[in-house]
């Protein structure tokens, strides 16, 4: 299922970083990849080092490094492609579900926004997230973190 095309906003994307972006080169067809989807909004292709067979990377066609860099008007069209790929992974591969995730800067192996869509099956060996879990000391510490995040959201919203 290919989602409907959405127009791109001219000039909204940042220029590629110094050197040539690997994912931009795949999007331009300069490097080979096993394409799953390609339109004016996004390109999706099999991950060269999959967690499980059928692991797909979805990238915006225009170069942006992180989710925060993706223009607001591009969020809906981009995530419509991610959603479509997630559905395709489940239906096309007979997966029981999918794991959808992205990294921003830390553990981001290529500095171009990309969303991982990984097919999942019960007892497939993937346990939760890929990092250790921690616990809050108590409800007060959890409330303090929630307050800090609400304040940061308010400050971000006030500046947009």
C-alpha positions in Angstrom: 0.0 0.0 0.0 1.6 3.3 -1.1 0.2 6.3 0.8 -1.0 9.2 -1.1 1.6 11.7 -2.2 2.0 14.9 -0.3 3.7 18.0 -1.6 7.1 18.9 -0.1 7.7 22.4 1.2 10.4 24.0 -0.9 13.5 25.1 1.0 12.3 23.5 4.3 15.1 21.0 4.6 18.6 21.7 5.7 21.4 21.1 3.3 23.3 17.8 3.5 26.0 17.8 6.2 29.7 18.2 5.3 30.6 15.1 3.2 28.0 13.1 1.5 25.0 11.7 3.5 24.7 8.0 2.9 20.9 8.1 3.1 20.7 11.1 0.8 22.7 9.1 -1.7 20.3 6.1 -1.4 17.3 8.5 -1.8 18.9 9.9 -5.0 19.5 6.4 -6.4 23.3 6.9 -6.2 23.7 3.9 -3.9 21.9 0.6 -4.2 19.3 -0.4 -1.6 16.4 -2.8 -1.5 13.6 -0.2 -1.9 10.2 -0.8 -0.3 8.7 2.7 -0.9 9.9 5.8 -2.8 7.9 8.9 -3.3 8.5 12.7 -3.0 8.1 12.5 0.8 10.0 9.5 1.9 12.1 6.5 0.9 12.0 3.2 2.7 14.5 0.4 2.2 15.7 -2.7 4.0 18.2 -2.1 6.7 21.6 -3.5 5.7 22.1 -4.9 9.2 18.6 -6.0 10.2 17.4 -6.9 13.7 15.1 -9.4 12.0 14.6 -10.1 8.2 12.3 -7.4 6.8 13.6 -4.6 9.1 12.9 -1.4 7.1 14.3 2.1 7.5 12.0 5.0 6.5 13.8 8.3 5.8 12.5 11.7 4.7 13.6 12.3 1.1 14.9 15.7 2.1 17.9 15.8 4.4 17.1 16.5 8.1 19.2 15.1 10.9 16.7 14.7 13.7 13.0 14.6 14.4 13.2 18.1 15.8 14.6 19.3 12.4 11.7 17.9 10.4 9.4 20.8 9.5 6.0 20.7 11.1 4.1 20.5 7.8 6.2 17.4 6.9 5.3 15.4 10.1 2.0 14.1 8.9 3.1 13.1 5.5 6.3 11.4 6.8 4.5 9.5 9.6 1.8 8.4 7.1 4.6 6.6 5.3 6.0 5.1 8.5 2.5 3.9 9.3 2.0 2.4 5.9 5.4 0.6 6.1 4.5 -0.7 9.5 1.3 -2.2 8.2 3.1 -3.6 5.2 5.7 -5.3 7.5 2.9 -6.9 9.4 0.7 -8.0 6.5 3.4 -8.6 3.9 5.6 -10.7 6.2 2.9 -12.2 8.4 4.4 -10.5 11.5 2.4 -10.5 14.6 3.4 -6.9 15.2 6.1 -4.4 14.7 8.7 -2.3 16.6 8.8 1.3 15.4 11.6 3.5 16.7 14.1 6.2 16.0 17.2 7.7 17.6 18.1 11.4 17.6 21.9 12.0 17.7 22.8 9.3 20.3 23.0 5.9 18.6 22.0 7.4 15.3 24.5 5.7 13.0 23.7 7.9 10.0 23.0 11.6 10.8 19.8 11.6 8.6 16.4 11.1 10.3 15.3 7.5 10.0 12.6 5.4 11.5 13.2 1.7 12.1 10.2 -0.6 11.4 11.1 -4.1 12.6 8.8 -7.1 12.2 7.9 -8.8 15.6 6.7 -12.2 16.6 6.0 -13.5 20.1 9.1 -15.0 21.7 11.4 -13.6 18.9 14.1 -12.9 21.4 13.8 -9.1 21.3 13.3 -8.0 24.9 11.9 -4.5 25.4 14.2 -1.7 24.6 17.9 -2.1 23.7 19.1 -0.5 26.9 18.9 -1.2 30.6 15.8 0.0 32.5 15.9 2.2 35.5 13.4 3.1 38.3 12.6 6.4 39.8 13.6 6.5 43.5 10.0 7.4 44.4 6.9 9.2 43.3 8.4 12.6 44.1 11.3 12.0 41.8 9.0 10.9 39.0 6.8 14.0 39.6 9.9 16.2 39.4 10.8 14.7 36.0 7.3 15.2 34.8 7.3 18.8 35.9 10.6 19.5 34.1 9.3 18.0 30.9 6.0 20.0 31.1 8.0 23.2 31.6 10.2 22.4 28.6 7.1 21.6 26.5 5.6 25.0 27.5 8.8 26.8 26.7 9.1 25.1 23.4 5.5 25.9 22.5 5.9 29.5 23.5 8.9 29.9 21.2 7.2 28.4 18.0 
